[in-house]
């Protein structure tokens, strides 16, 4: 016990060390304080009777729901101690502080009380992180058309998809609100207006050309100049009326039956 007499502990650190669980004891904490050249050692209660976790930017251990809260609360705690001139450090994955500084005791109490009634110390920062994560998720999962950013898509959603593991990402509905839909034959986004009507992109439409016949390319070029996209039905009707394409596409007269 003599080895810890020269180190001051906050109440939570003392209680946690003596809780009977498999945890570091006061000697371990005192050694850590001396290693950091502190005269005291404090631990922050996370509101549940456990030490407040620090956030490690070098690794990722939880889904976004948990990770964002850990990061927000760690940032807020470090900031509060720093503003009062109290040194903090990461130890065993926890936020610890120099308990020889009197100002730190009230800060630690305040954080513990706050988290005991509400999970976040900074809702504004939490919303910012959720927004950034959502943008990154959309950018990773979808190739958006030129001029459309992930932020634009999220603004059309009923809520921010804050976690890639726990929330859905209704990009298709959001893109429809922006008057985009995906080509019927590939995943390219095309500006289709209010009425998508099974439209295809220009590249996919051009692939419907039969041999050297120009009926499809000419029609596609006309649509391109009008900034419109052809529908599958449009292309079928063009070829049904073409003397070259009709017998190739429907050698048994299938087009007459609407096939």
Residue frames relative to the residue before (quaternion, step in Angstrom):
aa qw qx qy qz dx dy dz
X 1.0000 0.0000 0.0000 0.0000 0.00 0.00 0.00
X 0.5899 0.6101 -0.3716 0.3764 3.58 1.11 -0.65
X 0.6146 0.5905 -0.3426 0.3952 3.55 1.12 -0.63
X 0.7300 0.4176 -0.2422 0.4839 3.59 1.18 -0.42
X 0.4549 0.7200 -0.4419 0.2817 3.61 1.23 -0.10
X 0.6969 0.4738 -0.2817 0.4587 3.58 1.11 -0.58
X 0.6640 0.4582 -0.2966 0.5111 3.60 1.30 0.14
X 0.2847 -0.7479 0.5759 0.1672 3.58 -0.91 0.92
X 0.1575 -0.7817 0.5987 0.0748 3.56 -1.03 0.86
X 0.4129 -0.6507 0.5461 0.3285 3.56 -1.14 0.46
X 0.7099 -0.4921 0.3005 0.4045 3.56 -1.23 0.46
X 0.6731 0.5032 -0.3127 0.4427 3.58 0.89 -0.88
X 0.6310 0.5287 -0.3410 0.4539 3.61 0.98 -0.77
X 0.6594 0.5074 -0.3081 0.4612 3.59 0.94 -0.88
X 0.6722 0.4931 -0.2969 0.4657 3.58 0.93 -0.91
X 0.6679 0.5093 -0.3083 0.4467 3.56 0.93 -0.88
X 0.6539 0.5122 -0.3106 0.4621 3.59 0.98 -0.82
X 0.7529 0.3710 -0.2067 0.5027 3.59 1.07 -0.65
X 0.4017 0.7611 -0.4433 0.2508 3.59 1.24 0.24
X 0.5084 -0.6623 0.4264 0.3481 3.60 1.19 -0.27
X 0.5583 0.5773 -0.4041 0.4379 3.59 1.26 -0.07
X 0.6008 -0.5385 0.4262 0.4092 3.56 -1.29 0.18
X 0.2903 0.7487 -0.5281 0.2762 3.56 0.12 1.33
X 0.6155 -0.4973 0.4208 0.4436 3.61 -1.23 0.20
X 0.3529 -0.7310 0.5370 0.2296 3.59 -1.05 0.69
X 0.7418 -0.4156 0.2801 0.4457 3.57 -1.31 0.03
X 0.6002 0.5562 -0.3661 0.4431 3.59 1.06 -0.62
X 0.6397 0.5162 -0.3209 0.4705 3.58 1.01 -0.84
X 0.6678 0.5007 -0.2982 0.4631 3.56 0.97 -0.90
X 0.6393 0.5247 -0.3219 0.4609 3.56 1.01 -0.80
X 0.6368 0.5205 -0.3229 0.4683 3.56 0.99 -0.82
X 0.6483 0.5134 -0.3162 0.4649 3.57 1.00 -0.85
X 0.6309 0.5325 -0.3314 0.4567 3.60 0.99 -0.82
X 0.6761 0.4858 -0.2988 0.4665 3.58 0.90 -0.90
X 0.6130 0.5456 -0.3456 0.4550 3.59 1.08 -0.69
X 0.7305 0.3955 -0.2246 0.5095 3.57 1.11 -0.70
X 0.4452 -0.7136 0.4265 0.3328 3.56 1.38 0.17
X 0.4230 0.6704 -0.4852 0.3692 3.54 1.01 0.91
X 0.3716 -0.7021 0.5577 0.2406 3.55 -1.27 0.49
X 0.7694 0.2345 -0.1493 0.5751 3.56 1.30 0.04
X 0.1781 -0.7732 0.6009 0.0971 3.54 -1.29 0.38
X 0.0345 0.8154 -0.5751 0.0568 3.56 -0.68 1.11
X 0.1865 -0.7436 0.6320 0.1135 3.54 -1.23 0.64
X 0.3549 -0.7327 0.5437 0.2039 3.58 -1.08 0.75
X 0.3892 -0.6961 0.5562 0.2338 3.58 -0.93 0.94
X 0.3365 -0.7631 0.5153 0.1973 3.61 -0.85 0.94
X 0.6556 -0.5210 0.3032 0.4548 3.56 1.28 0.26
X 0.7282 0.3692 -0.2250 0.5317 3.58 1.28 -0.25
X 0.6092 -0.5559 0.3564 0.4391 3.58 1.27 0.08
X 0.6213 0.4867 -0.3448 0.5082 3.56 1.31 0.25
X 0.5950 -0.5673 0.4153 0.3895 3.61 -1.15 0.47
X 0.5019 -0.6433 0.4894 0.3076 3.56 -1.08 0.76
X 0.3954 -0.7424 0.4938 0.2205 3.58 -0.74 1.08
X 0.3625 -0.6611 0.6021 0.2627 3.51 -1.21 0.59
X 0.3839 -0.7103 0.5358 0.2469 3.56 -1.23 0.38
X 0.2223 -0.7932 0.5598 0.0898 3.53 -0.72 1.12
X 0.2948 -0.7945 0.5070 0.1575 3.59 -0.34 1.22
X 0.6167 0.5654 -0.3508 0.4206 3.61 1.23 -0.22
X 0.7950 0.2204 -0.1195 0.5524 3.57 1.18 -0.22
X 0.2413 -0.7427 0.6075 0.1454 3.53 -1.33 0.26
X 0.0666 -0.8656 0.4955 -0.0270 3.54 -0.44 1.21
X 0.7802 0.2791 -0.1374 0.5426 3.59 1.15 -0.50
X 0.5913 -0.4938 0.4467 0.4550 3.55 -1.28 -0.04
X 0.7171 -0.4753 0.2859 0.4221 3.58 -1.23 0.39
X 0.5871 0.5977 -0.3780 0.3939 3.61 1.00 -0.77
X 0.7304 0.3982 -0.2225 0.5083 3.57 0.89 -0.95
X 0.6669 0.5386 -0.3113 0.4102 3.55 0.88 -0.96
X 0.6486 0.5228 -0.3250 0.4476 3.58 0.96 -0.83
X 0.6617 0.5000 -0.3086 0.4658 3.60 0.96 -0.83
X 0.6298 0.5282 -0.3353 0.4602 3.57 0.97 -0.84
X 0.6802 0.4945 -0.2942 0.4542 3.55 0.88 -0.93
X 0.6647 0.5125 -0.3068 0.4489 3.59 0.86 -0.96
X 0.7080 0.4624 -0.2725 0.4590 3.57 0.80 -0.99
X 0.6324 0.5176 -0.3345 0.4693 3.58 1.05 -0.71
X 0.6538 0.5107 -0.3142 0.4615 3.58 0.91 -0.89
X 0.6740 0.5004 -0.2965 0.4555 3.58 0.92 -0.93
X 0.6564 0.5115 -0.3145 0.4567 3.58 0.99 -0.83
X 0.6525 0.5048 -0.3157 0.4688 3.59 0.85 -0.92
X 0.6619 0.5223 -0.3029 0.4441 3.56 0.96 -0.91
X 0.6550 0.5179 -0.3137 0.4520 3.59 0.96 -0.87
X 0.6658 0.4859 -0.3026 0.4786 3.60 0.92 -0.86
X 0.6544 0.5250 -0.3183 0.4413 3.58 0.92 -0.91
X 0.6431 0.5386 -0.3230 0.4382 3.59 0.97 -0.86
X 0.7094 0.4220 -0.2444 0.5089 3.59 1.17 -0.62
X 0.5314 -0.6547 0.3963 0.3632 3.57 1.26 0.08
X 0.4940 0.6425 -0.4320 0.3955 3.59 1.18 0.53
X 0.3802 -0.7381 0.5110 0.2227 3.58 -0.75 1.02
X 0.1017 -0.7730 0.6246 0.0455 3.54 -1.13 0.79
X 0.0480 -0.7778 0.6261 0.0250 3.52 -1.31 0.33
X 0.4340 -0.6405 0.5501 0.3143 3.55 -1.31 0.23
X 0.0932 0.7839 -0.6071 0.0906 3.57 -0.88 0.96
X 0.8344 -0.0154 -0.0495 0.5488 3.58 -0.68 1.12
X 0.6761 -0.4807 0.2890 0.4777 3.57 1.19 0.54
X 0.6345 0.5219 -0.3226 0.4701 3.60 1.30 0.03
X 0.4550 -0.6134 0.5535 0.3322 3.53 -1.37 0.22
X 0.0007 -0.7899 0.6127 -0.0278 3.58 -0.68 1.10
X 0.1381 -0.8068 0.5734 0.0355 3.57 -1.15 0.58
X 0.5916 -0.5845 0.4338 0.3466 3.54 -1.28 0.46
X 0.2236 -0.8305 0.5013 0.0943 3.56 -0.16 1.33
X 0.5091 0.6122 -0.4508 0.4036 3.60 1.21 0.17
X 0.6075 0.5149 -0.3456 0.4964 3.58 1.32 -0.19
X 0.4233 -0.7520 0.4461 0.2374 3.59 -0.47 1.22
X 0.6165 0.5703 -0.3568 0.4090 3.59 1.02 -0.74
X 0.6208 0.5866 -0.3456 0.3887 3.59 1.05 -0.66
X 0.5998 0.5926 -0.3703 0.3898 3.60 1.08 -0.64
X 0.6812 0.4698 -0.2960 0.4772 3.60 0.90 -0.85
X 0.6197 0.5385 -0.3442 0.4556 3.57 1.05 -0.74
X 0.6635 0.5036 -0.3028 0.4632 3.59 0.90 -0.92
X 0.6384 0.5149 -0.3211 0.4734 3.59 1.02 -0.86
X 0.6630 0.5247 -0.3036 0.4391 3.57 0.92 -0.94
X 0.6540 0.5028 -0.3138 0.4701 3.58 0.96 -0.85
X 0.6638 0.5123 -0.3043 0.4520 3.58 0.90 -0.91
X 0.6577 0.4973 -0.3086 0.4742 3.58 0.98 -0.86
X 0.6593 0.5245 -0.3143 0.4375 3.57 0.93 -0.88
X 0.7108 0.4467 -0.2606 0.4768 3.57 0.88 -0.93
X 0.5665 0.5932 -0.3869 0.4214 3.57 1.20 -0.34
X 0.7686 0.3366 -0.1893 0.5100 3.59 1.17 -0.51
X 0.7911 0.1056 -0.0336 0.6016 3.56 1.23 -0.36
X 0.4834 -0.7429 0.3829 0.2605 3.63 -0.77 0.95
X 0.7656 0.3589 -0.1855 0.5008 3.61 1.15 -0.45
X 0.3432 -0.7390 0.5463 0.1942 3.54 -1.04 0.83
X 0.7974 0.1205 -0.0536 0.5889 3.60 1.23 -0.29
X 0.2223 -0.8176 0.5194 0.1109 3.58 0.00 1.29
X 0.6219 0.5527 -0.3507 0.4299 3.58 1.02 -0.74
X 0.6686 0.4806 -0.2906 0.4874 3.56 0.95 -0.88
X 0.6205 0.5417 -0.3394 0.4543 3.61 1.04 -0.76
X 0.6564 0.5017 -0.3113 0.4696 3.59 0.94 -0.86
X 0.6246 0.5459 -0.3274 0.4524 3.56 1.04 -0.80
X 0.6746 0.4850 -0.2930 0.4731 3.58 0.93 -0.91
X 0.6405 0.5236 -0.3278 0.4563 3.58 0.97 -0.84
X 0.6401 0.5230 -0.3180 0.4644 3.58 1.01 -0.83
X 0.6715 0.4996 -0.2945 0.4613 3.58 0.88 -0.96
X 0.6500 0.5085 -0.3168 0.4676 3.60 0.98 -0.83
X 0.6446 0.5234 -0.3188 0.4571 3.58 1.01 -0.84
X 0.6394 0.5197 -0.3207 0.4671 3.58 0.98 -0.84
X 0.6643 0.5027 -0.3025 0.4631 3.57 0.93 -0.90
X 0.6406 0.5297 -0.3259 0.4505 3.58 1.01 -0.82
X 0.6743 0.4864 -0.2991 0.4683 3.60 0.90 -0.90
X 0.6492 0.5156 -0.3178 0.4601 3.58 0.96 -0.85
X 0.6691 0.5026 -0.2935 0.4620 3.60 1.09 -0.71
X 0.7517 0.4240 -0.2135 0.4579 3.59 0.96 -0.88
X 0.8047 0.2310 -0.0919 0.5391 3.60 1.09 -0.65
X 0.2957 -0.6923 0.6243 0.2088 3.53 -1.20 0.65
X 0.1874 -0.8228 0.5303 0.0814 3.55 -0.19 1.28
X 0.5670 -0.6022 0.4281 0.3642 3.60 -1.13 0.53
X 0.6462 -0.5154 0.3889 0.4069 3.55 -1.21 0.45
X 0.7790 0.3163 -0.2485 0.4810 3.56 -0.93 0.92
X 0.6882 0.3997 -0.2758 0.5391 3.60 1.27 -0.16
X 0.1503 -0.7998 0.5791 0.0491 3.55 -0.70 1.13
X 0.6596 -0.4984 0.3649 0.4282 3.63 -1.18 0.39
X 0.6048 0.5661 -0.3611 0.4283 3.61 1.04 -0.71
X 0.6357 0.5383 -0.3262 0.4470 3.57 1.01 -0.85
X 0.6623 0.5108 -0.3010 0.4582 3.56 0.99 -0.87
X 0.6651 0.5176 -0.3106 0.4397 3.58 0.88 -0.94
X 0.6309 0.5504 -0.3400 0.4283 3.60 1.01 -0.75
X 0.6769 0.4732 -0.2904 0.4834 3.59 1.21 -0.42
X 0.5801 0.5889 -0.3697 0.4243 3.58 1.28 -0.07
X 0.5677 -0.6067 0.4265 0.3573 3.61 -1.09 0.58
X 0.7853 -0.0400 0.0125 0.6176 3.59 1.18 -0.52
X 0.5830 -0.5889 0.4283 0.3604 3.54 -1.21 0.51
X 0.3577 -0.7145 0.5490 0.2453 3.63 -0.80 0.93
X 0.1514 -0.8831 0.4402 0.0587 3.55 0.33 1.34
X 0.8022 0.1808 -0.0969 0.5607 3.60 1.15 -0.33
X 0.4332 -0.7202 0.4825 0.2468 3.57 -0.76 1.05
X 0.6858 0.4790 -0.2808 0.4705 3.60 1.19 -0.45
X 0.8125 0.3283 -0.1142 0.4680 3.56 0.99 -0.86
X 0.7646 0.3073 -0.1956 0.5317 3.63 1.18 -0.14
X 0.4738 -0.6634 0.5005 0.2915 3.54 -1.18 0.63
X 0.2623 -0.7544 0.5855 0.1390 3.53 -1.24 0.44
X 0.1015 -0.8445 0.5254 0.0222 3.59 0.11 1.32
X 0.0211 -0.8440 0.5355 -0.0233 3.55 0.59 1.19
X 0.6178 0.5710 -0.3571 0.4058 3.59 0.97 -0.80
X 0.6764 0.4793 -0.2992 0.4725 3.61 0.89 -0.90
X 0.6458 0.5159 -0.3195 0.4634 3.57 1.01 -0.82
X 0.6659 0.4907 -0.3065 0.4711 3.59 0.95 -0.82
X 0.6018 0.5454 -0.3563 0.4620 3.59 1.11 -0.63
X 0.6261 0.5285 -0.3323 0.4672 3.58 1.09 -0.70
X 0.6814 0.4360 -0.2692 0.5226 3.57 1.20 -0.57
X 0.4903 -0.6986 0.3831 0.3532 3.57 1.41 0.19
X 0.5100 0.5819 -0.4560 0.4398 3.54 1.04 0.89
X 0.0129 0.7548 -0.6549 -0.0360 3.53 -1.25 0.49
X 0.5246 -0.6271 0.4656 0.3387 3.55 -1.24 0.32
X 0.6000 -0.5605 0.4415 0.3619 3.53 -1.14 0.73
X 0.5403 -0.6482 0.4338 0.3158 3.58 -1.01 0.81
X 0.7600 0.3868 -0.2038 0.4809 3.59 1.13 -0.57
X 0.7789 0.1203 -0.0987 0.6076 3.61 1.26 -0.20
X 0.6045 -0.5999 0.3871 0.3534 3.59 -1.23 0.00
X 0.3608 0.7422 -0.4905 0.2800 3.60 1.23 0.35
X 0.3543 -0.7186 0.5546 0.2246 3.59 -0.95 0.89
X 0.0305 -0.7979 0.6020 -0.0071 3.57 -0.89 0.92
X 0.4777 -0.6634 0.5022 0.2819 3.55 -1.12 0.78
X 0.0219 -0.8546 0.5166 -0.0480 3.56 -0.15 1.31
X 0.4854 -0.6613 0.4485 0.3548 3.59 1.21 -0.08
X 0.7741 -0.3645 0.2555 0.4502 3.55 -1.23 -0.41
X 0.7699 0.3213 -0.1614 0.5272 3.60 1.18 -0.45
X 0.2385 -0.8196 0.5045 0.1301 3.63 0.11 1.25
X 0.0156 0.8736 -0.4864 0.0055 3.60 0.97 -0.89
X 0.6627 -0.5529 0.3245 0.3871 3.60 0.76 1.00
X 0.2360 0.8007 -0.5168 0.1898 3.59 0.90 0.89
X 0.2334 -0.7566 0.5967 0.1305 3.53 -1.27 0.54
X 0.5482 -0.6071 0.4567 0.3498 3.57 -1.19 0.53
X 0.6866 -0.5009 0.3320 0.4091 3.58 -1.25 0.34
X 0.6487 0.5299 -0.3309 0.4346 3.60 0.92 -0.84
X 0.6800 0.4748 -0.2926 0.4759 3.57 0.92 -0.90
X 0.6243 0.5327 -0.3395 0.4595 3.58 1.05 -0.72
X 0.6564 0.5225 -0.3131 0.4451 3.59 0.94 -0.89
X 0.6283 0.5528 -0.3447 0.4253 3.60 1.10 -0.64
X 0.5851 0.5800 -0.3708 0.4286 3.59 1.27 -0.14
X 0.4298 0.7131 -0.4545 0.3165 3.58 1.31 -0.05
X 0.2524 -0.7521 0.5926 0.1394 3.58 -1.02 0.89
X 0.8443 -0.0806 0.0229 0.5293 3.58 -0.59 1.17
X 0.7710 -0.3093 0.2603 0.4921 3.55 -0.90 -1.00
X 0.3864 0.7340 -0.4859 0.2754 3.59 1.23 0.09
X 0.3076 -0.7916 0.5110 0.1327 3.57 -0.89 0.98
X 0.3935 0.7484 -0.4818 0.2302 3.62 1.18 0.02
X 0.6944 0.4596 -0.2809 0.4772 3.59 0.90 -0.87
X 0.6691 0.4911 -0.3259 0.4527 3.67 0.76 -0.90
X 0.6498 0.5145 -0.3239 0.4562 3.59 0.96 -0.81
X 0.6641 0.4945 -0.3062 0.4697 3.56 0.95 -0.85
X 0.6528 0.5151 -0.3144 0.4580 3.57 0.96 -0.88
X 0.6462 0.5142 -0.3252 0.4608 3.60 0.96 -0.81
X 0.6224 0.5307 -0.3389 0.4650 3.58 1.04 -0.74
X 0.6663 0.4911 -0.2956 0.4770 3.57 0.93 -0.90
X 0.6282 0.5476 -0.3335 0.4409 3.57 1.03 -0.81
X 0.6665 0.4987 -0.3014 0.4651 3.60 0.94 -0.87
X 0.6944 0.4439 -0.2636 0.5014 3.58 1.18 -0.53
X 0.3878 -0.7333 0.4576 0.3201 3.59 1.39 -0.02
X 0.5024 0.6010 -0.4454 0.4336 3.54 1.03 0.90
X 0.3091 -0.7390 0.5659 0.1953 3.56 -1.25 0.39
X 0.4630 -0.6905 0.4757 0.2874 3.61 -0.94 0.82
X 0.3666 -0.6863 0.5725 0.2587 3.52 -1.24 0.43
X 0.6589 -0.4801 0.3900 0.4281 3.54 -1.28 0.28
X 0.6512 0.5203 -0.3131 0.4551 3.57 1.01 -0.83
X 0.6015 0.5614 -0.3522 0.4461 3.59 1.05 -0.76
X 0.6933 0.4874 -0.2777 0.4525 3.55 0.80 -1.04
X 0.6399 0.5248 -0.3296 0.4544 3.56 1.01 -0.80
X 0.6710 0.5031 -0.3015 0.4537 3.58 0.95 -0.85
X 0.6064 0.5460 -0.3525 0.4582 3.59 1.07 -0.74
X 0.7213 0.4433 -0.2543 0.4675 3.58 0.84 -0.96
X 0.5938 0.5572 -0.3699 0.4474 3.57 1.12 -0.53
X 0.7318 0.4088 -0.2326 0.4933 3.55 1.10 -0.69
X 0.5776 0.5883 -0.3697 0.4285 3.59 1.27 0.07
X 0.4498 -0.7136 0.4717 0.2568 3.58 -0.80 1.03
X 0.6664 0.4903 -0.3005 0.4745 3.58 1.19 -0.56
X 0.7476 0.4394 -0.2267 0.4434 3.57 0.78 -1.05
X 0.6012 0.6183 -0.3694 0.3461 3.57 0.99 -0.82
X 0.7347 0.4152 -0.2747 0.4608 3.65 0.67 -0.93
X 0.6213 0.5293 -0.3521 0.4581 3.59 1.21 -0.40
X 0.7251 0.4353 -0.2414 0.4759 3.57 0.87 -0.99
X 0.8066 0.1343 -0.0479 0.5737 3.58 0.98 -0.79
X 0.0771 -0.8512 0.5180 0.0339 3.59 0.51 1.16
X 0.7340 0.3705 -0.2264 0.5221 3.59 1.18 -0.43
X 0.6095 -0.5972 0.3456 0.3904 3.57 1.21 0.43
X 0.2676 0.8080 -0.4942 0.1767 3.58 1.17 0.44
X 0.5940 0.5928 -0.3686 0.3998 3.58 1.06 -0.66
X 0.6183 0.5574 -0.3451 0.4335 3.56 1.10 -0.68
X 0.6953 0.4412 -0.2639 0.5022 3.53 1.21 -0.51
X 0.5812 -0.6122 0.3650 0.3926 3.59 1.30 0.16
X 0.4506 0.6933 -0.4545 0.3314 3.60 1.19 0.31
